[in-house]
Amino acid sequence: MSNADKLVHAGAAVATGAARFIPLPFVDDWVATLSRRQLVASILKRHGRQFATSDLKQLYDDGGSLLGLPFRVAKGLVLAPIKKLFRTVFFVFALRDVAMAAGKTVALGHTLDRALGLGAFRDEDTRAHRRDEARRLRKALDSAYAKIDERLVRRAANALIDRVKKVPTHDDDIEGFLAELDRRVDQALLDVV
């Protein structure tokens, strides 16, 4: 992966983490989803894939269906003031949330890049096959990420922020996180139906 590609990954991760501080309900989720979608599109382009990015929507979109929208709107409006208070009073937890969101975006980009390098998500596959493959990969990624050591994620997120600020980084922190992630995703894929 080139330095430019690393900066794209880091930029998407920082944008996703920073979206946590947007005080408007749904706008924060929309910005995070848009950042992850653009990351997926850039990775697909780098690997020469020609199919629509939306075929992999399961990977980058945390939203639900339109049928659940009224419930999500009501829930978002009720929880918005509580979330804002929580982030203000418990700033340390907000920073943890930012690091975990940024880390998950890095995990998504790395896992997709790795899967494409191994031959997944081919242009000649059917759209249904790509969507099913995306669902399986997302399920394995979520399972793997939930079990990963948060200290690894925080160190990797801090290294990425330094990279975006063009400060010398500790790439060992990022590489350690990605190696652990790869191991866990491979194991989780064996368990996903």
Secondary structure, DSSP 4 states (H G I P E B T S, - for coil): --HHHHHHHHHHHHHHHHGGG--STTHHHHHHHHHHHHHHHHHHHHTT--S-GGGGHHHH-----GGGHHHHHHHHHHHHHHHHHHHHHTHHHHHHHHHHHHHHHHHHHHHHHHHHHTT-S-TTS-HHHHHHHHHHHHHHHHHHHHTS-HHHHHHHHHHHHHHHTT----HHHHHHHHHHHHHHHHHHHHH--
